[in-house]
Amino acid sequence: MPAFRQVGEKQLPNPVLCMAWSPKRDLIALANTTGELLLHRLASFQRVWSLPPSECTGKEITALAWRPDGKILAFSLGDTKQVVLCGVEKAEILHVFPMQHPVTCMHWMEVTEENSALSSFYNSEDESKLFLPKLPTLPKSYSTTSKIFSEEKSDEIMNLLGEVRLNVLVLGGDAGFVELYAYGMYKIATLTGVSGTCRSLSLSSDLKSLSVITEVRSADNNPEICYIQLDTGLLSDCLSEVTRMARKFTHISTLLQYLHLSLTCMCEAWEDILMQMDLRLTKFVQEKNTNTQVQDEFLELLLWGQSSPELQALLMNQLTVKGLKKLGQSIESSYSSIQKLVISHLQSGSEALLYHLSEVKGMCLWKQKFEPLGLDSAAIEGAITAVGSFSLKANELLQVIDKSMKNFKAFFRWLYVAMLRMCEEHVPPELNKMTQKDIAFVADFLSEHFSENEELFDRKGKYFNVERVGQYLKDEDEDLVSPPNTKGNQWLKFLQESTHLKESPLLFPSYPQKSLHFVKRMMESVIEQCLQKPAEVIGKSVKQAVFLPLYTVPERYDFMSLSENTPRLFELPSLWNDKKAKMHYVLFCMPEVSPSKLYLLRKGTDPNRHIPNSVMSIDLSHHLDNTDDDNATAQPNYVYSCLDARFYDDEMLTVVLQGSEEENRRRVLAQLPLASALSCETEFNWETNLRLDQQSGAIPCQELVLGNQWRELESMKAQFVAVNGIRKVACVLSANLRHIRVFEMDVEDEDDEGADSQNASADQDGLDTSMTSQGPGEDGVEAEDEGGEQKGAVFQKTEEHLESEEALELS
């Protein structure tokens, strides 16, 4: 019986560029050459959802990484230089942030270190919930064409914070660019001085060092693979302070995203008013034979009680009394929605921002703890002032909306009575009374909302505008067209006359001439400056501790018979962090020097710690044991080359091997225990003036101990593997990047395998039925069994189908 149990197989229509297993569930994410992101379940490799490429985000996915809790998936896009955070439950894009350089690799790790200060913070972190109300969910989008602002998404955005325990998203790219993002949201470090293009990254769980694999140009202009270890001791030494600061700034980043979406919903509600009124007035304006404006037609009706035939036809035939009531209710609802968004969302979000910034200000004052991290009390004070100004501007908008709604209600009430009189219907006594104040409200409404002065109003409806409110929602730098009238305001007069209060830092400036959008952008800019300084200070503290040139790969060399389009993410070296032993591991091959050897480099996470036997190799010349074969002893030893290798866990490697001789070209999936290799006692003396491949003959070598932990990959030109030792799963990808097989690696009972095989056909029928009825978001991840007990059945294919697939693949 072969080791490992195959539970799924699939031929994909597009080549795969990246693949990564979820750390918590039996889910694997794939990115293909079309820019599509796919999520598949282990059971029969069933697709859960797909996220198609977007013009807004990009179409060239370059790297993938899962948040340690498995709820968020990060991916980078090379064509737009962006990083996207995607919710796994519903395939929703939750956050997008730009990068200066294209990202070539990423790694998302969780800090495992514990101390008393951190423990108390973890327990008290939700303290803000005692003082701040829960932020309300955003309303459904007003526009039928916009689908990104749903109630569910607003909840997901607030869940971007995730768990309190610190996790860090590490991004690397061209020109030695490396950045660290706490909780995947807040940039805590920008590193400089790394040479070459980053190929792989691994930040240690104790935050003491960062391992980087880079590609630089050697003296003979060939690509040279190097290992760099960066000392991140400041992050480790100030772990408690970094966690507190990062958590606060992540709260702030999330709140800024929330305010942005709230303001977008307000703009949609405003434009909905424009659209509804324009729809009613367009036909009237197109059909009227006079040169009078819409405003003049309504003023004649207001002053003389008589209307032109065109206006009367519009009111009686196009609008109707019933339609007028419906239109009035709809527009009033849109006005109320803007008002509610200001009160419940903008003001609540601003209060939460002030709370968290005030706590950061308190951190700044504890200079002994937080000054080394670059927190600047003056910058935080400026951010608090900017948020206060935004709150004042939101409150100013509320007053404008209140006045506009009074005018609006008076206009529709008057027009309703006028139409009843045209129909010679009874007018209720409570509506028949109209004071001079009501007439003034109607006149104001006509003056403000039916102006056709193109020079004053460049963003309005064709025949109707809500500029009094809309001017606050313009994303422009120009001053307000109709700023609020502050004449007679006793408070402002008192401030202007007071020498001390006029420049007092205790009072927030109100910017009466600017729009809400302008003040929001100013607030975001000031807060962004607060976020940048700690990243610069921490980044400058990171120093290079180790630089080791490993080997060259001449460009003329066709690496492992692969095409030039092979994704770099699949190529070795592979990095691993052993949390218990506090070690960095580098796993790589040097095919031009020793194609039948696999090399292992070890470094302590503490750059000052000496590690004996830091370099060793594993000889892949081996006879594969087969307990079911009576002639096993008669088989000769074969020499294998390593196509791909990944760490399964701290004690095991998963490798894809290929026979090197003509008589043995078979490909094998195998598990290699590290115990024998790590037991090597021979010390390797590294000559610092030479690359490792130039002194490879002196590297200690251990024989391969494989046992029966292997399986031949028949009818498949296997090339790459992705594994998850926690979930005990592996995914093998073919050389053409289209053919995939999925395996359970820890099969405890062979009887279970037989029982599962008998049920494979029935399970596959159910899968075919479900896949037929599923769309792009076909199967919610919430259906995933957290315990991973039911991993599905074997996906059996007919012999003819497999042969045809392999023929296609090899061609």
HELIX and SHEET records of a PDB file:
HELIX    1   1 ALA A   43  PHE A   45  5                                   3    
HELIX    2   2 SER A  116  SER A  124  1                                   9    
HELIX    3   3 GLU A  125  GLU A  127  5                                   3    
HELIX    4   4 SER A  128  PHE A  131  1                                   4    
HELIX    5   5 GLU A  151  MET A  158  1                                   8    
HELIX    6   6 ASN A  159  LEU A  161  5                                   3    
HELIX    7   7 ASP A  174  GLY A  176  5                                   3    
HELIX    8   8 GLY A  233  ASP A  237  1                                   5    
HELIX    9   9 LEU A  239  GLU A  287  1                                  49    
HELIX   10  10 VAL A  294  TRP A  304  1                                  11    
HELIX   11  11 PRO A  309  ALA A  313  1                                   5    
HELIX   12  12 LEU A  314  LEU A  319  3                                   6    
HELIX   13  13 VAL A  321  LYS A  340  1                                  20    
HELIX   14  14 LEU A  341  LEU A  346  3                                   6    
HELIX   15  15 GLN A  347  LEU A  365  1                                  19    
HELIX   16  16 LYS A  367  PHE A  370  1                                   4    
HELIX   17  17 GLU A  371  LEU A  373  5                                   3    
HELIX   18  18 SER A  377  MET A  422  1                                  46    
HELIX   19  19 PRO A  429  ASN A  432  1                                   4    
HELIX   20  20 GLN A  436  HIS A  449  1                                  14    
HELIX   21  21 GLU A  467  GLY A  470  1                                   4    
HELIX   22  22 GLN A  471  LEU A  473  5                                   3    
HELIX   23  23 GLN A  490  GLU A  497  1                                   8    
HELIX   24  24 THR A  499  LYS A  502  1                                   4    
HELIX   25  25 LEU A  516  SER A  541  1                                  26    
HELIX   26  26 PHE A  559  SER A  561  5                                   3    
HELIX   27  27 ARG A  568  PHE A  570  5                                   3    
HELIX   28  28 ALA A  632  ALA A  634  5                                   3    
HELIX   29  29 ALA A  675  LEU A  678  1                                   4    
HELIX   30  30 LEU A  692  ALA A  698  5                                   7    
HELIX   31  31 GLU A  750  GLN A  758  1                                   9    
HELIX   32  32 ALA A  760  SER A  773  1                                  14    
HELIX   33  33 VAL A  781  ALA A  783  5                                   3    
HELIX   34  34 GLU A  799  LEU A  810  1                                  12    
SHEET    1   A 4 ARG A   5  GLN A  11  0                                        
SHEET    2   A 4 HIS A 739  GLU A 744 -1                                        
SHEET    3   A 4 VAL A 729  SER A 734 -1                                        
SHEET    4   A 4 ALA A 718  ASN A 724 -1                                        
SHEET    1   B 4 VAL A  16  TRP A  21  0                                        
SHEET    2   B 4 LEU A  27  ASN A  32 -1                                        
SHEET    3   B 4 LEU A  37  ARG A  41 -1                                        
SHEET    4   B 4 ARG A  47  LEU A  51 -1                                        
SHEET    1   C 4 ILE A  61  TRP A  66  0                                        
SHEET    2   C 4 ILE A  72  LEU A  77 -1                                        
SHEET    3   C 4 GLN A  82  GLY A  87 -1                                        
SHEET    4   C 4 GLU A  92  PRO A  98 -1                                        
SHEET    1   D 4 VAL A 103  GLU A 110  0                                        
SHEET    2   D 4 ASN A 167  GLY A 173 -1                                        
SHEET    3   D 4 VAL A 178  ALA A 182 -1                                        
SHEET    4   D 4 TYR A 186  LEU A 191 -1                                        
SHEET    1   E 4 THR A 197  LEU A 203  0                                        
SHEET    2   E 4 SER A 209  ARG A 217 -1                                        
SHEET    3   E 4 PRO A 223  ASP A 231 -1                                        
SHEET    4   E 4 LYS A 543  THR A 552 -1                                        
SHEET    1   F 5 SER A 574  ASP A 578  0                                        
SHEET    2   F 5 MET A 583  MET A 590 -1                                        
SHEET    3   F 5 SER A 594  GLY A 604 -1                                        
SHEET    4   F 5 VAL A 615  ASP A 619 -1                                        
SHEET    5   F 5 CYS A 701  GLU A 703  1                                        
SHEET    1   G 5 SER A 621  HIS A 622  0                                        
SHEET    2   G 5 TYR A 638  ASP A 649 -1                                        
SHEET    3   G 5 MET A 652  GLY A 659 -1                                        
SHEET    4   G 5 ARG A 667  PRO A 673 -1                                        
SHEET    5   G 5 TRP A 710  GLU A 712 -1                                        
END                                                                             
